[in-house]
């Protein structure tokens, strides 16, 4: 099931690429990153929600819950 993570602090394509880069390090596939939003299926990517959240935060952004 695809879930959405709302992300604060993203303002440009560089921000989008930074988040994509961190998700790629986790070998994630089939995800969508837009300014302020990440859509991903954790189960399909064999990742926990916490791993995804940590990747977004590692890129320098804040996940809004």
ABEGO torsion letter per residue (X at the ends): XBBBBBBBGBABAAAAAAAAAAAAAAGBBGBBBBBGBBBBBAAAAGBBAAAAAAAAAAAGBBBBX
